[in-house]
């Protein structure tokens, strides 16, 4: 079983102490966000083949990664670095700091243990298409040799994403758009060229319409990459997981996510996992690192589902 931590929130940046407590205990409790808040117990040691972490700042999480490696469980860090202006990302760690952390991750745990995410691509008046080309080229140049893959996708404009973007655009004086398919594909072709020139494969996350020559479909939760990481550490192991995407176009292996929506206080205007930053900041402030849950859920059902099922 692969554990995802987490595409619902940034556990490495904000909830590392909680994760380490639960890892040492061997399990965590999670309320299903879709089906009646039913509670599941997710194993974090026995029966786990590896971890995929999603973050914009791995700095507070280095102790946890070292402990996971000591017990022989491989991990991959999906690391987002976009370098966007502060009107779009008000509280993320500086891109140069993130680049240094990625290079350190690769040097310590091997280049297969980290994937750079330039995701999502958001076209605005402060980040037009030509800006993305120059920005991507700069970041890719600084990450050359440290990563072998960069995963990208265009912003998915869910209702809450559109609402939050519209509010931010009014208050911060920018405009945004969802470009036509051909403009997206043209930009994707250019990004694929820039990535290849720097020794990286460009992969596209869950957007088959944006696939172009030189790009491949992403597999963010990748059992084979986890096996590569373990082999690079001298502790080869088979990662048992079936292919089971999370949404149309997703080619990931099956995983169990231990995060909670509306708990990431980064404040990115395009975030799909947060309804409002005010709620996320309140939940972050109320977080108890000693809890079985990342955030104790009101309304969760009393009956537990079978361990590991979510």
RAHU-V84916 format. One record per backbone hydrogen bond with DSSP energy under -1.0 kcal/mol. CO is the residue of the C=O (numbers start at 0). NH is the residue of the N-H. E is the energy in kcal/mol with one decimal. If there is no record, write none. Layout:
BEGIN
co	nh	e
CO	NH	E
CO	NH	E
END
This chain:
BEGIN
co	nh	e
0	48	-3.6
0	49	-1.0
1	255	-2.1
2	51	-2.5
3	257	-2.0
4	53	-1.1
8	10	-1.1
9	13	-1.8
10	14	-2.6
14	18	-2.3
15	19	-2.7
16	20	-2.3
17	21	-2.4
18	22	-3.2
19	23	-2.2
20	24	-1.6
21	25	-2.2
21	26	-1.2
25	43	-2.5
27	41	-3.2
29	39	-2.8
34	37	-1.4
37	31	-2.8
38	304	-2.9
39	29	-2.4
40	307	-2.9
41	27	-1.9
44	47	-1.9
49	2	-2.3
50	75	-1.9
51	4	-2.9
52	77	-3.9
54	79	-2.8
57	60	-2.1
58	61	-1.0
60	64	-2.2
61	65	-2.2
62	66	-2.0
63	67	-2.5
64	68	-2.3
65	69	-2.0
66	70	-1.3
67	72	-1.9
68	71	-1.8
73	50	-1.9
75	52	-2.7
76	114	-2.6
77	54	-2.2
78	116	-3.0
84	87	-1.9
84	88	-1.8
87	268	-2.6
93	97	-2.1
94	98	-2.6
95	99	-1.9
96	100	-2.1
97	101	-2.6
98	102	-2.4
99	103	-2.0
100	104	-2.5
101	105	-2.6
102	106	-2.1
103	107	-2.3
104	108	-3.3
105	109	-1.6
109	112	-1.9
110	113	-1.0
112	76	-2.7
114	78	-3.0
115	150	-2.7
116	80	-2.1
120	154	-2.2
122	176	-2.1
127	131	-1.9
128	132	-1.7
129	133	-1.8
130	134	-3.0
131	135	-2.9
132	136	-2.1
133	137	-2.0
134	138	-2.5
135	139	-3.0
136	140	-2.0
137	141	-1.7
138	142	-1.4
142	145	-2.2
142	146	-1.2
147	200	-2.3
148	115	-1.7
149	202	-2.6
150	117	-2.0
151	204	-2.8
152	120	-2.9
155	157	-1.6
157	161	-2.7
158	162	-2.2
159	163	-2.5
160	164	-2.7
161	165	-2.5
162	166	-2.1
163	167	-2.4
164	168	-2.8
165	169	-1.9
166	170	-2.0
167	171	-2.6
168	172	-1.1
168	173	-1.2
174	124	-2.6
179	183	-2.0
180	184	-2.6
181	185	-2.3
182	186	-2.3
183	187	-2.5
184	188	-2.3
185	189	-1.7
186	190	-2.6
187	191	-2.4
188	192	-1.8
189	193	-2.4
190	194	-2.7
191	195	-2.4
192	196	-2.2
194	197	-1.1
194	199	-2.5
195	198	-1.8
200	149	-2.6
201	215	-2.0
202	151	-2.8
203	217	-2.9
206	209	-2.3
207	210	-1.3
211	214	-2.2
215	203	-2.7
220	252	-2.9
221	225	-2.0
222	226	-2.0
223	227	-2.2
224	228	-2.4
225	229	-2.4
226	230	-2.5
227	231	-2.3
228	232	-1.3
229	234	-2.5
230	233	-1.3
241	253	-3.2
246	249	-2.3
251	243	-2.3
255	3	-2.7
267	270	-1.5
272	261	-2.7
275	279	-1.9
276	280	-2.9
277	281	-2.0
278	282	-2.6
279	283	-2.5
280	284	-2.3
281	285	-1.5
287	290	-2.0
291	28	-2.1
296	299	-1.2
305	308	-2.1
END
